[in-house]
Amino acid sequence: MHRPSRPRCQPGSTPGATGPPHHDGDDVTASRRPRPAGAGPARARAGAVPDLAELAGRLTERDRELCRLVLEHRVLTSVQCAQLVFASPVTARHRLVILAGLRVLDRFRPTWQLGQGSPPWHYVLGPAGAAVLAAERGSSVAELGWRRDRALAIAHSPQLAHLVGVNGFFAALAASARRRRDAALAAWWPERRCAERWGQLVRPDGYGRWRQAGTEVDFFLEYDRGTEDLGRLLSKLDGYAELAGVSGISTPVLFWLPSLGREASFRAVAARSGVPVATATGEAGGGPAGPVWLPLAAGRPGPRRVPLAALAGL
């Protein structure tokens, strides 16, 4: 299918009003290749936040990049931090403890059900990290839009599990790219940034651009936890069809579903769509970069699962 060319957005510029953005400077992977249950947020540590002069000699560029990611995406688990910027989970655990001690990051563990094991630490930007990022931008912490109470409020939000799931999807893509020389997660926009751009028509859980072996695919992500009825899930496609009509660009909409049964039920009611659609589930085996995607094509029973890069021609 012929797709209109996209205006390419240079790093630091403002994308246009229609069509998916093209942020070559957003590459998430290019520079990074190789308490008890219910405890809630960790208590504020005693002592003042380390000053900027002290932090200048203690923070690496990797630490700063992690701060930028946490600010942009609100919360990342220790597993996701390791996937995004660290060489190994062990290195990640050790460094994250140091960053929490410096108050560069704050952390908490959510409540978990008996028998499920202890959840990973969840990290948000801390006061020292906010001060460093503000200094990088030549602004104040207030201008950065950061407040510690707001950052930690996600620990009590009913949307925490959904946000962690969305971030886990993109972190898994970044991890896949870091294991390959020919792949990159070239763009990763969170829900808030998508809403600012397309909120009058659609509010995806994320927008991404995946590059692999010379192929590039843009996509919107709808991350489903099985909490919405299928009718509500299906109705979202109308907005994407309208966006495609306005922009002249038909961007694939990817539905990540919690089970094979949920996927089959959704595909049964979404047989006709005005935009390219593909579905996948973790139960299919493998991460989101691999051959887990089923393109939605009416009249073609039993399509085979394909890798994410193969959706470029959808």
Backbone as CSV, one residue per row, in Angstrom:
resi,resn,N_x,N_y,N_z,CA_x,CA_y,CA_z,C_x,C_y,C_z
1,MET,0.842,-1.195,0.000,0.000,0.000,0.000,0.870,1.235,0.000
2,HIS,0.595,2.182,-0.900,1.387,3.411,-0.946,1.039,4.287,0.229
3,ARG,2.048,4.786,0.916,1.831,5.686,2.056,2.477,7.021,1.741
4,PRO,1.747,8.130,1.965,2.321,9.442,1.675,3.575,9.676,2.474
5,SER,4.507,10.409,1.903,5.736,10.721,2.629,5.442,11.615,3.799
6,ARG,6.226,11.449,4.854,6.034,12.236,6.067,7.033,13.385,6.113
7,PRO,6.580,14.567,6.559,7.564,15.619,6.805,8.430,15.227,7.973
8,ARG,9.724,15.273,7.808,10.636,14.846,8.863,10.870,15.991,9.833
9,CYS,10.712,15.715,11.101,10.848,16.738,12.134,12.258,16.710,12.684
10,GLN,12.978,17.803,12.557,14.344,17.859,13.049,14.342,17.918,14.574
11,PRO,15.379,17.371,15.222,15.458,17.404,16.675,15.315,18.827,17.192
12,GLY,14.416,18.970,18.192,14.221,20.257,18.825,13.159,21.103,18.168
13,SER,12.631,20.691,16.986,11.604,21.470,16.330,10.238,20.989,16.764
14,THR,9.203,21.749,16.423,7.843,21.396,16.802,7.168,20.675,15.668
15,PRO,6.643,19.446,15.876,5.981,18.721,14.807,4.765,19.478,14.315
16,GLY,4.332,19.156,13.094,3.161,19.790,12.535,1.892,19.316,13.196
17,ALA,0.762,19.783,12.689,-0.510,19.532,13.353,-1.103,18.194,12.996
18,THR,-0.672,17.577,11.890,-1.266,16.311,11.499,-0.188,15.308,11.173
19,GLY,-0.575,14.027,11.242,0.363,12.961,10.883,1.313,12.646,11.997
20,PRO,1.814,11.433,12.042,2.746,11.025,13.084,4.019,11.844,13.024
21,PRO,4.630,12.145,14.169,5.847,12.939,14.184,7.020,12.148,13.645
22,HIS,8.053,12.834,13.239,9.283,12.149,12.850,10.418,12.816,13.608
23,HIS,10.821,12.208,14.695,11.824,12.783,15.573,13.090,11.960,15.499
24,ASP,13.978,12.302,14.579,15.219,11.543,14.471,16.042,11.651,15.739
25,GLY,15.830,12.703,16.528,16.592,12.867,17.757,16.037,12.107,18.927
26,ASP,14.930,11.358,18.702,14.282,10.660,19.792,14.783,9.235,19.973
27,ASP,15.798,8.810,19.224,16.262,7.426,19.260,16.553,7.014,20.698
28,VAL,15.766,6.054,21.189,15.868,5.641,22.580,17.042,4.706,22.798
29,THR,17.568,4.120,21.717,18.552,3.056,21.885,19.902,3.344,21.276
30,ALA,20.024,4.323,20.420,21.243,4.465,19.622,22.482,4.647,20.469
31,SER,22.370,5.342,21.613,23.552,5.633,22.420,23.736,4.666,23.581
32,ARG,22.935,3.569,23.597,22.992,2.715,24.780,23.102,1.248,24.431
33,ARG,23.856,0.914,23.429,24.043,-0.503,23.128,25.123,-1.049,24.073
34,PRO,25.411,-2.181,23.821,26.530,-2.636,24.635,27.807,-2.424,24.188
35,ARG,10.540,-3.536,50.663,9.936,-3.284,51.864,8.713,-4.073,51.946
36,PRO,8.339,-4.287,52.565,7.233,-5.223,52.731,5.995,-4.772,51.961
37,ALA,4.992,-5.713,51.884,3.777,-5.427,51.135,3.080,-4.194,51.670
38,GLY,2.606,-3.337,50.730,1.830,-2.182,51.121,2.635,-1.065,51.720
39,ALA,3.963,-1.153,51.653,4.770,-0.128,52.300,4.657,1.210,51.607
40,GLY,4.331,1.217,50.283,4.165,2.467,49.561,5.490,3.151,49.325
41,PRO,5.455,4.483,49.059,6.685,5.201,48.758,7.687,5.135,49.893
42,ALA,8.967,5.083,49.534,10.005,5.088,50.550,9.960,6.394,51.323
43,ARG,10.262,6.363,52.604,10.256,7.566,53.414,11.332,8.536,52.956
44,ALA,11.045,9.812,53.164,12.030,10.830,52.812,13.308,10.589,53.614
45,ARG,14.436,10.643,52.952,15.696,10.378,53.618,16.156,11.604,54.387
46,ALA,16.844,11.389,55.453,17.330,12.489,56.266,18.440,13.222,55.524
47,GLY,18.568,14.502,55.803,19.653,15.277,55.208,19.213,16.009,53.968
48,ALA,19.989,17.007,53.598,19.662,17.837,52.452,19.967,17.104,51.147
49,VAL,19.311,17.553,50.094,19.602,17.037,48.760,21.025,17.444,48.390
50,PRO,21.839,16.528,47.856,23.198,16.889,47.447,23.175,18.067,46.477
51,ASP,24.138,18.983,46.631,24.121,20.150,45.750,24.634,19.777,44.364
52,LEU,24.437,20.701,43.429,24.773,20.415,42.045,26.267,20.194,41.843
53,ALA,27.081,20.870,42.640,28.525,20.700,42.514,28.933,19.269,42.873
54,GLU,28.352,18.726,43.930,28.651,17.350,44.314,28.157,16.363,43.270
55,LEU,26.937,16.596,42.770,26.364,15.675,41.795,27.121,15.692,40.474
56,ALA,27.743,16.825,40.152,28.475,16.930,38.882,29.573,15.883,38.790
57,GLY,30.159,15.535,39.916,31.232,14.548,39.915,30.776,13.131,40.171
58,ARG,29.473,12.938,40.387,28.991,11.614,40.746,28.044,10.996,39.722
59,LEU,27.451,11.827,38.882,26.486,11.311,37.913,27.136,11.080,36.550
60,THR,26.837,9.955,35.970,27.313,9.634,34.629,26.268,10.089,33.610
61,GLU,26.633,10.071,32.331,25.665,10.395,31.294,24.533,9.376,31.283
62,ARG,24.841,8.134,31.621,23.793,7.120,31.720,22.792,7.481,32.810
63,ASP,23.274,7.973,33.951,22.385,8.399,35.029,21.475,9.531,34.569
64,ARG,22.048,10.481,33.855,21.272,11.625,33.386,20.217,11.202,32.376
65,GLU,20.601,10.280,31.493,19.638,9.788,30.513,18.498,9.054,31.203
66,LEU,18.807,8.298,32.240,17.758,7.618,32.992,16.825,8.632,33.644
67,CYS,17.368,9.717,34.165,16.536,10.776,34.748,15.586,11.352,33.701
68,ARG,16.088,11.569,32.499,15.240,12.117,31.434,14.108,11.146,31.095
69,LEU,14.428,9.867,31.040,13.414,8.867,30.730,12.355,8.790,31.827
70,VAL,12.778,8.836,33.081,11.828,8.757,34.189,10.938,9.996,34.222
71,LEU,11.504,11.155,33.943,10.689,12.370,33.888,9.648,12.260,32.781
72,GLU,10.056,11.794,31.624,9.155,11.713,30.470,8.070,10.666,30.658
73,HIS,8.416,9.520,31.251,7.489,8.388,31.308,6.961,8.109,32.708
74,ARG,7.291,8.970,33.658,6.711,9.033,35.008,7.203,7.957,35.965
75,VAL,7.215,6.701,35.562,7.640,5.633,36.469,8.219,4.484,35.656
76,LEU,9.346,3.950,36.136,9.971,2.788,35.510,10.351,1.808,36.609
77,THR,10.153,0.531,36.355,10.578,-0.480,37.316,12.079,-0.717,37.183
78,SER,12.639,-1.412,38.169,14.061,-1.733,38.102,14.368,-2.584,36.871
79,VAL,13.453,-3.464,36.504,13.640,-4.297,35.315,13.674,-3.421,34.065
80,GLN,12.761,-2.475,33.977,12.713,-1.588,32.813,13.937,-0.688,32.737
81,CYS,14.400,-0.205,33.878,15.629,0.599,33.892,16.798,-0.206,33.329
82,ALA,16.888,-1.461,33.735,17.968,-2.318,33.234,17.847,-2.502,31.728
83,GLN,16.640,-2.715,31.228,16.447,-2.906,29.799,16.825,-1.668,28.997
84,LEU,16.610,-0.502,29.572,16.783,0.746,28.832,18.226,1.233,28.792
85,VAL,18.950,1.153,29.916,20.258,1.818,29.931,21.405,1.033,30.558
86,PHE,21.130,-0.090,31.204,22.198,-0.787,31.912,22.661,-2.044,31.169
87,ALA,23.884,-2.447,31.474,24.467,-3.611,30.814,23.905,-4.920,31.353
88,SER,23.452,-4.915,32.613,22.927,-6.136,33.220,22.013,-5.772,34.376
89,PRO,21.119,-6.679,34.768,20.250,-6.422,35.923,21.032,-6.190,37.210
90,VAL,22.169,-6.892,37.376,22.973,-6.710,38.592,23.543,-5.297,38.653
91,THR,24.106,-4.840,37.536,24.620,-3.472,37.475,23.510,-2.476,37.752
92,ALA,22.335,-2.731,37.203,21.196,-1.838,37.410,20.835,-1.762,38.886
93,ARG,20.723,-2.903,39.549,20.339,-2.892,40.965,21.323,-2.103,41.805
94,HIS,22.596,-2.313,41.572,23.608,-1.620,42.364,23.553,-0.109,42.140
95,ARG,23.455,0.286,40.878,23.459,1.718,40.588,22.174,2.391,41.045
96,LEU,21.053,1.725,40.919,19.787,2.307,41.338,19.753,2.564,42.837
97,VAL,20.370,1.694,43.611,20.466,1.931,45.060,21.246,3.210,45.334
98,ILE,22.339,3.416,44.597,23.141,4.628,44.771,22.342,5.864,44.384
99,LEU,21.641,5.794,43.261,20.871,6.951,42.807,19.726,7.283,43.761
100,ALA,19.137,6.258,44.356,18.106,6.506,45.361,18.716,7.145,46.611
101,GLY,19.897,6.691,46.997,20.581,7.271,48.147,20.955,8.725,47.946
102,LEU,21.261,9.088,46.710,21.584,10.484,46.380,20.327,11.319,46.178
103,ARG,19.176,10.691,46.234,17.882,11.328,46.004,17.730,11.806,44.562
104,VAL,18.504,11.241,43.688,18.322,11.479,42.257,17.018,10.819,41.812
105,LEU,16.729,9.650,42.364,15.478,8.940,42.136,14.806,8.666,43.466
106,ASP,13.492,8.587,43.453,12.715,8.064,44.575,12.174,6.706,44.160
107,ARG,11.845,5.864,45.125,11.358,4.545,44.762,10.277,4.079,45.726
108,PHE,9.459,3.140,45.242,8.407,2.544,46.068,8.109,1.157,45.529
109,ARG,7.465,0.356,46.355,6.972,-0.958,45.931,5.465,-0.991,46.147
110,PRO,4.703,-1.307,45.111,3.246,-1.377,45.281,2.829,-2.632,46.042
111,THR,1.603,-2.639,46.504,1.054,-3.815,47.167,0.943,-4.970,46.170
112,TRP,1.135,-6.179,46.643,0.997,-7.342,45.765,0.153,-8.398,46.452
113,GLN,-0.375,-9.306,45.637,-1.218,-10.375,46.144,-0.365,-11.502,46.718
114,LEU,-0.900,-12.148,47.753,-0.213,-13.264,48.379,0.074,-14.350,47.355
115,GLY,1.314,-14.815,47.328,1.698,-15.874,46.417,2.268,-15.387,45.102
116,GLN,2.235,-14.068,44.856,2.750,-13.542,43.597,4.215,-13.133,43.683
117,GLY,4.781,-13.173,44.864,6.167,-12.753,45.010,6.275,-11.244,45.129
118,SER,7.454,-10.799,45.493,7.675,-9.372,45.694,7.798,-8.654,44.361
119,PRO,7.066,-7.543,44.153,7.201,-6.792,42.909,8.524,-6.046,42.876
120,PRO,8.970,-5.626,41.710,10.221,-4.867,41.630,10.037,-3.458,42.194
121,TRP,11.134,-2.826,42.529,11.082,-1.424,42.903,10.613,-0.612,41.698
122,HIS,9.804,0.392,41.991,9.340,1.326,40.978,10.022,2.669,41.235
123,TYR,10.575,3.266,40.188,11.373,4.492,40.343,10.700,5.690,39.679
124,VAL,10.713,6.818,40.400,10.271,8.101,39.866,11.402,9.104,40.083
125,LEU,11.295,10.239,39.435,12.343,11.246,39.563,12.348,11.831,40.972
126,GLY,13.545,11.923,41.574,13.702,12.491,42.905,14.101,13.955,42.839
127,PRO,14.195,14.616,44.002,14.507,16.054,44.023,15.865,16.397,43.431
128,ALA,16.878,15.564,43.685,18.198,15.843,43.118,18.184,15.659,41.601
129,GLY,17.490,14.626,41.136,17.380,14.410,39.695,16.654,15.556,39.013
130,ALA,15.601,16.065,39.653,14.876,17.203,39.085,15.758,18.439,39.010
131,ALA,16.577,18.653,40.043,17.478,19.812,40.046,18.508,19.711,38.926
132,VAL,19.012,18.508,38.691,20.003,18.312,37.626,19.381,18.573,36.264
133,LEU,18.183,18.031,36.019,17.537,18.230,34.729,17.182,19.696,34.501
134,ALA,16.746,20.370,35.549,16.447,21.796,35.428,17.703,22.579,35.080
135,ALA,18.821,22.225,35.712,20.085,22.909,35.420,20.511,22.666,33.985
136,GLU,20.320,21.447,33.488,20.648,21.135,32.090,19.877,22.038,31.127
137,ARG,18.637,22.322,31.474,17.771,23.103,30.593,17.868,24.606,30.853
138,GLY,18.636,24.988,31.860,18.738,26.398,32.196,17.447,26.953,32.743
139,SER,16.711,26.132,33.488,15.423,26.544,34.049,15.381,26.194,35.529
140,SER,14.261,26.452,36.151,14.055,26.087,37.545,13.314,24.767,37.628
141,VAL,13.312,24.151,38.813,12.561,22.909,39.011,11.074,23.164,38.780
142,ALA,10.591,24.337,39.201,9.179,24.673,38.983,8.861,24.728,37.493
143,GLU,9.754,25.314,36.707,9.549,25.397,35.259,9.621,24.024,34.607
144,LEU,10.342,23.108,35.242,10.410,21.730,34.743,9.067,21.029,34.893
145,GLY,8.231,21.541,35.787,6.932,20.937,36.025,6.972,19.787,37.004
146,TRP,8.043,19.720,37.817,8.201,18.589,38.748,7.861,19.011,40.163
147,ARG,7.128,18.161,40.860,6.918,18.283,42.308,6.967,16.889,42.894
148,ARG,7.630,16.751,44.026,7.832,15.413,44.582,6.506,14.729,44.922
149,ASP,5.557,15.486,45.461,4.286,14.862,45.816,3.550,14.363,44.576
150,ARG,3.652,15.119,43.496,3.011,14.676,42.260,3.736,13.480,41.659
151,ALA,5.060,13.484,41.728,5.818,12.356,41.183,5.467,11.066,41.907
152,LEU,5.335,11.134,43.234,5.055,9.933,44.022,3.580,9.566,44.043
153,ALA,2.714,10.462,43.576,1.277,10.160,43.565,0.955,8.959,42.691
154,ILE,1.805,8.665,41.702,1.559,7.520,40.838,1.547,6.222,41.632
155,ALA,2.215,6.205,42.789,2.242,4.997,43.621,0.843,4.607,44.085
156,HIS,-0.067,5.583,44.160,-1.423,5.329,44.643,-2.466,5.428,43.536
157,SER,-2.023,5.588,42.307,-2.950,5.762,41.198,-3.507,4.430,40.724
158,PRO,-4.807,4.365,40.411,-5.357,3.137,39.833,-4.808,2.850,38.436
159,GLN,-4.129,3.825,37.843,-3.548,3.651,36.514,-2.115,3.132,36.556
160,LEU,-1.593,2.857,37.756,-0.189,2.442,37.859,0.102,1.193,37.039
161,ALA,-0.694,0.150,37.204,-0.425,-1.115,36.500,-0.470,-0.924,34.984
162,HIS,-1.408,-0.103,34.523,-1.510,0.149,33.079,-0.287,0.902,32.573
163,LEU,0.130,1.936,33.295,1.292,2.714,32.875,2.556,1.868,32.882
164,VAL,2.730,1.049,33.910,3.895,0.166,33.971,3.868,-0.827,32.811
165,GLY,2.674,-1.306,32.450,2.566,-2.218,31.316,2.953,-1.562,29.999
166,VAL,2.479,-0.336,29.786,2.833,0.400,28.570,4.334,0.627,28.511
167,ASN,4.911,1.099,29.622,6.351,1.351,29.648,7.144,0.057,29.481
168,GLY,6.599,-1.038,29.981,7.264,-2.325,29.799,7.297,-2.750,28.340
169,PHE,6.240,-2.431,27.599,6.204,-2.732,26.164,7.353,-2.027,25.455
170,PHE,7.499,-0.730,25.693,8.545,0.030,25.007,9.941,-0.317,25.533
171,ALA,10.048,-0.600,26.823,11.352,-1.003,27.364,11.805,-2.323,26.744
172,ALA,10.857,-3.232,26.502,11.205,-4.498,25.854,11.692,-4.270,24.424
173,LEU,11.082,-3.309,23.716,11.566,-2.968,22.385,12.976,-2.404,22.446
174,ALA,13.208,-1.512,23.405,14.542,-0.928,23.545,15.576,-2.008,23.844
175,ALA,15.211,-2.963,24.699,16.136,-4.047,25.026,16.445,-4.887,23.792
176,SER,15.436,-5.144,22.965,15.664,-5.899,21.727,16.616,-5.155,20.806
177,ALA,16.442,-3.843,20.711,17.308,-3.045,19.844,18.744,-3.035,20.338
178,ARG,18.927,-3.028,21.633,20.282,-2.989,22.200,21.041,-4.286,21.939
179,ARG,20.308,-5.347,21.627,20.953,-6.630,21.328,21.269,-6.787,19.840
180,ARG,20.861,-5.797,19.036,21.066,-5.887,17.595,21.796,-4.639,17.104
181,ARG,22.590,-4.799,16.069,23.270,-3.658,15.458,22.395,-2.952,14.430
182,ASP,21.363,-3.646,13.954,20.570,-3.102,12.862,19.190,-2.633,13.303
183,ALA,18.998,-2.423,14.609,17.671,-2.062,15.095,17.750,-0.886,16.060
184,ALA,16.658,-0.141,16.159,16.583,0.989,17.089,15.127,1.321,17.373
185,LEU,14.842,1.650,18.615,13.573,2.268,18.973,13.788,3.763,18.777
186,ALA,13.409,4.255,17.607,13.771,5.610,17.182,12.888,6.683,17.802
187,ALA,11.707,6.314,18.265,10.826,7.278,18.926,9.948,6.545,19.919
188,TRP,9.681,7.194,21.031,8.789,6.655,22.070,8.103,7.843,22.729
189,TRP,6.848,8.025,22.418,6.057,9.114,22.997,5.080,8.540,24.011
190,PRO,4.986,9.118,25.196,4.014,8.652,26.185,2.619,9.185,25.880
191,GLU,1.642,8.716,26.627,0.248,9.106,26.416,0.066,10.621,26.488
192,ARG,0.692,11.257,27.450,0.522,12.699,27.613,0.958,13.448,26.362
193,ARG,2.112,13.086,25.832,2.631,13.767,24.654,1.749,13.490,23.429
194,CYS,1.221,12.279,23.333,0.305,11.946,22.243,-0.977,12.766,22.351
195,ALA,-1.480,12.930,23.575,-2.713,13.687,23.773,-2.534,15.146,23.377
196,GLU,-1.353,15.698,23.652,-1.085,17.077,23.260,-1.107,17.235,21.750
197,ARG,-0.719,16.182,21.050,-0.614,16.246,19.584,-1.913,15.873,18.876
198,TRP,-2.545,14.785,19.316,-3.703,14.258,18.593,-4.961,14.121,19.454
199,GLY,-4.966,14.721,20.641,-6.009,14.448,21.628,-7.429,14.718,21.192
200,GLN,-7.632,15.551,20.185,-8.994,15.818,19.733,-9.579,14.630,18.980
201,LEU,-8.714,13.758,18.487,-9.197,12.609,17.721,-8.884,11.278,18.392
202,VAL,-7.665,11.106,18.851,-7.253,9.838,19.470,-6.377,10.121,20.685
203,ARG,-6.357,9.172,21.593,-5.485,9.254,22.771,-4.802,7.900,22.968
204,PRO,-3.839,7.571,22.120,-3.159,6.267,22.251,-2.358,6.193,23.543
205,ASP,-2.053,4.987,23.954,-1.212,4.786,25.133,0.240,5.114,24.836
206,GLY,0.595,5.149,23.573,1.950,5.504,23.181,2.062,5.563,21.677
207,TYR,3.090,6.232,21.226,3.428,6.257,19.805,4.890,5.849,19.696
208,GLY,5.210,5.046,18.691,6.593,4.604,18.536,7.009,4.534,17.086
209,ARG,8.309,4.492,16.899,8.894,4.232,15.581,9.986,3.174,15.765
210,TRP,9.860,2.081,15.031,10.797,0.960,15.126,11.552,0.839,13.819
211,ARG,12.884,0.760,13.921,13.726,0.561,12.751,14.466,-0.761,12.891
212,GLN,14.491,-1.499,11.795,15.209,-2.769,11.801,15.584,-3.153,10.377
213,ALA,16.877,-3.408,10.183,17.380,-3.895,8.897,16.903,-3.041,7.726
214,GLY,16.961,-1.724,7.899,16.586,-0.823,6.821,15.102,-0.572,6.676
215,THR,14.295,-1.195,7.526,12.835,-1.015,7.492,12.407,-0.154,8.667
216,GLU,11.398,0.664,8.456,10.904,1.545,9.510,9.389,1.459,9.577
217,VAL,8.865,1.331,10.787,7.413,1.295,10.959,7.027,2.219,12.107
218,ASP,6.085,3.115,11.831,5.478,3.949,12.858,4.236,3.231,13.371
219,PHE,3.892,3.446,14.624,2.701,2.783,15.154,2.140,3.528,16.360
220,PHE,0.843,3.356,16.556,0.181,3.751,17.798,-0.037,2.477,18.621
221,LEU,0.118,2.595,19.925,-0.091,1.445,20.811,-1.367,1.625,21.629
222,GLU,-2.178,0.579,21.628,-3.304,0.455,22.552,-3.007,-0.753,23.442
223,TYR,-2.726,-0.476,24.703,-2.338,-1.527,25.647,-3.566,-1.906,26.466
224,ASP,-4.031,-3.122,26.291,-5.272,-3.576,26.915,-4.982,-4.537,28.060
225,ARG,-5.591,-4.277,29.214,-5.442,-5.178,30.366,-6.709,-5.988,30.612
226,GLY,-7.649,-5.898,29.673,-8.891,-6.654,29.824,-9.908,-5.992,30.714
227,THR,-9.708,-4.715,31.036,-10.613,-4.017,31.948,-11.720,-3.270,31.213
228,GLU,-11.590,-3.063,29.905,-12.607,-2.384,29.116,-13.402,-3.409,28.318
229,ASP,-14.688,-3.107,28.085,-15.448,-4.027,27.238,-14.981,-3.872,25.790
230,LEU,-15.220,-4.889,25.011,-14.712,-4.913,23.641,-15.306,-3.800,22.784
231,GLY,-16.523,-3.397,23.089,-17.139,-2.312,22.343,-16.376,-1.015,22.508
232,ARG,-15.933,-0.740,23.725,-15.147,0.470,23.981,-13.805,0.391,23.257
233,LEU,-13.199,-0.780,23.271,-11.920,-0.975,22.588,-12.093,-0.770,21.079
234,LEU,-13.169,-1.314,20.550,-13.423,-1.217,19.113,-13.714,0.218,18.688
235,SER,-14.393,0.984,19.544,-14.780,2.347,19.183,-13.577,3.259,18.970
236,LYS,-12.439,2.899,19.538,-11.246,3.725,19.368,-10.787,3.773,17.917
237,LEU,-11.131,2.750,17.147,-10.689,2.701,15.759,-11.311,3.806,14.915
238,ASP,-12.489,4.297,15.308,-13.127,5.376,14.554,-12.262,6.631,14.575
239,GLY,-11.696,6.937,15.738,-10.823,8.106,15.842,-9.566,7.963,15.004
240,TYR,-8.998,6.765,14.990,-7.796,6.543,14.176,-8.110,6.657,12.683
241,ALA,-9.291,6.189,12.281,-9.690,6.319,10.879,-9.859,7.793,10.517
242,GLU,-10.416,8.577,11.424,-10.581,10.006,11.160,-9.228,10.700,11.081
243,LEU,-8.304,10.332,11.961,-6.960,10.914,11.923,-6.267,10.578,10.602
244,ALA,-6.419,9.349,10.145,-5.813,8.961,8.874,-6.379,9.782,7.725
245,GLY,-7.687,10.065,7.782,-8.293,10.869,6.735,-7.802,12.296,6.742
246,VAL,-7.608,12.864,7.926,-7.153,14.250,8.050,-5.690,14.381,7.648
247,SER,-4.871,13.443,8.094,-3.422,13.548,7.884,-2.966,12.993,6.547
248,GLY,-3.769,12.100,5.976,-3.338,11.433,4.752,-2.326,10.334,5.000
249,ILE,-2.125,9.972,6.265,-1.159,8.928,6.635,-1.893,7.856,7.428
250,SER,-1.828,6.636,6.969,-2.506,5.529,7.633,-1.498,4.793,8.508
251,THR,-1.454,5.163,9.763,-0.482,4.596,10.699,-1.056,3.358,11.386
252,PRO,-0.335,2.234,11.409,-0.852,1.033,12.069,-1.164,1.262,13.543
253,VAL,-2.256,0.663,13.976,-2.648,0.676,15.384,-2.409,-0.726,15.932
254,LEU,-1.562,-0.823,16.946,-1.199,-2.117,17.522,-1.941,-2.318,18.836
255,PHE,-2.635,-3.412,18.948,-3.348,-3.768,20.171,-2.588,-4.888,20.865
256,TRP,-2.067,-4.592,22.056,-1.399,-5.608,22.870,-2.406,-6.076,23.910
257,LEU,-2.783,-7.348,23.839,-3.881,-7.880,24.640,-3.363,-8.871,25.676
258,PRO,-4.137,-9.073,26.764,-3.604,-9.861,27.888,-3.621,-11.370,27.694
259,SER,-4.377,-11.876,26.725,-4.455,-13.328,26.560,-4.855,-13.670,25.135
260,LEU,-4.628,-14.914,24.769,-5.027,-15.389,23.445,-6.547,-15.339,23.277
261,GLY,-7.265,-15.649,24.362,-8.722,-15.603,24.298,-9.232,-14.194,24.058
262,ARG,-8.670,-13.222,24.756,-9.057,-11.827,24.581,-8.717,-11.356,23.169
263,GLU,-7.573,-11.795,22.663,-7.176,-11.427,21.307,-8.174,-11.974,20.295
264,ALA,-8.556,-13.236,20.441,-9.499,-13.841,19.498,-10.847,-13.131,19.541
265,SER,-11.299,-12.774,20.738,-12.583,-12.084,20.872,-12.542,-10.712,20.217
266,PHE,-11.434,-10.002,20.399,-11.314,-8.677,19.785,-11.271,-8.785,18.272
267,ARG,-10.515,-9.725,17.760,-10.396,-9.868,16.316,-11.739,-10.240,15.681
268,ALA,-12.564,-10.946,16.408,-13.864,-11.353,15.878,-14.780,-10.154,15.650
269,VAL,-14.664,-9.120,16.488,-15.540,-7.955,16.356,-14.884,-6.830,15.573
270,ALA,-13.596,-6.940,15.323,-12.869,-5.871,14.628,-12.456,-6.293,13.230
271,ALA,-13.245,-7.149,12.620,-12.864,-7.693,11.316,-12.758,-6.615,10.249
272,ARG,-13.501,-5.526,10.397,-13.453,-4.445,9.429,-12.978,-3.180,10.121
273,SER,-11.977,-2.578,9.556,-11.406,-1.373,10.162,-10.924,-0.446,9.063
274,GLY,-11.035,0.852,9.325,-10.592,1.830,8.351,-9.118,2.140,8.412
275,VAL,-8.391,1.501,9.314,-6.953,1.718,9.458,-6.261,0.372,9.611
276,PRO,-4.946,0.311,9.314,-4.219,-0.944,9.533,-4.180,-1.304,11.021
277,VAL,-4.464,-2.539,11.333,-4.508,-3.013,12.716,-3.752,-4.330,12.814
278,ALA,-3.022,-4.500,13.910,-2.405,-5.789,14.216,-2.572,-6.040,15.704
279,THR,-2.677,-7.296,16.088,-2.865,-7.671,17.487,-1.750,-8.613,17.924
280,ALA,-1.509,-8.615,19.227,-0.515,-9.532,19.797,-0.831,-9.720,21.271
281,THR,-0.235,-10.738,21.841,-0.364,-11.013,23.266,0.920,-11.660,23.763
282,GLY,1.249,-11.410,25.016,2.427,-12.028,25.599,2.343,-13.532,25.620
283,GLU,1.126,-14.083,25.588,0.946,-15.530,25.598,1.391,-16.175,24.290
284,ALA,1.587,-15.348,23.249,2.052,-15.906,21.969,3.520,-16.301,22.039
285,GLY,4.229,-15.830,23.065,5.646,-16.160,23.224,6.520,-15.168,22.499
286,GLY,7.471,-14.577,23.228,8.366,-13.602,22.610,7.943,-12.181,22.918
287,GLY,8.871,-11.247,22.687,8.625,-9.843,22.954,8.003,-9.140,21.769
288,PRO,7.685,-7.847,21.931,6.956,-7.114,20.889,7.734,-6.887,19.604
289,ALA,9.052,-7.048,19.611,9.807,-6.912,18.362,9.746,-8.175,17.515
290,GLY,9.393,-9.299,18.118,9.458,-10.589,17.445,8.207,-10.959,16.683
291,PRO,8.123,-12.202,16.215,6.993,-12.663,15.396,5.768,-12.992,16.255
292,VAL,5.155,-11.960,16.821,3.981,-12.125,17.685,2.756,-11.408,17.132
293,TRP,2.904,-10.682,16.012,1.836,-9.806,15.524,0.985,-10.489,14.458
294,LEU,-0.329,-10.370,14.643,-1.301,-10.883,13.684,-1.979,-9.698,12.996
295,PRO,-1.654,-9.428,11.736,-2.360,-8.356,11.028,-3.842,-8.695,10.904
296,LEU,-4.666,-7.678,11.006,-6.109,-7.871,10.904,-6.515,-7.648,9.456
297,ALA,-6.890,-8.721,8.770,-7.271,-8.637,7.367,-8.509,-9.478,7.148
298,ALA,-9.616,-8.802,6.845,-10.870,-9.519,6.631,-10.750,-10.465,5.444
299,GLY,-11.321,-11.641,5.590,-11.314,-12.589,4.496,-10.041,-13.397,4.380
300,ARG,-9.124,-13.210,5.335,-7.878,-13.984,5.294,-7.761,-14.772,6.596
301,PRO,-8.389,-15.916,6.673,-8.386,-16.681,7.920,-7.001,-17.207,8.269
302,GLY,-6.744,-17.238,9.550,-5.518,-17.864,10.030,-4.242,-17.232,9.568
303,PRO,-4.087,-15.891,9.624,-2.818,-15.301,9.201,-1.702,-15.718,10.151
304,ARG,-0.512,-15.759,9.631,0.613,-16.130,10.484,1.116,-14.908,11.242
305,ARG,1.747,-15.143,12.360,2.304,-14.054,13.159,3.624,-13.592,12.534
306,VAL,3.825,-12.281,12.552,4.985,-11.702,11.900,5.697,-10.770,12.880
307,PRO,6.983,-10.452,12.640,7.698,-9.504,13.489,7.166,-8.087,13.305
308,LEU,7.501,-7.226,14.242,7.058,-5.842,14.196,7.505,-5.157,12.908
309,ALA,8.739,-5.388,12.488,9.255,-4.732,11.291,8.448,-5.088,10.046
310,ALA,7.821,-6.264,10.039,7.035,-6.690,8.873,5.731,-5.918,8.721
311,LEU,5.358,-5.146,9.757,4.135,-4.365,9.686,4.319,-3.071,8.919
312,ALA,5.522,-2.802,8.449,5.784,-1.562,7.702,4.933,-1.487,6.446
313,GLY,4.630,-2.597,5.851,3.824,-2.586,4.623,2.358,-2.841,4.865
314,LEU,1.921,-2.752,6.108,0.539,-3.056,6.453,-0.414,-2.041,5.814
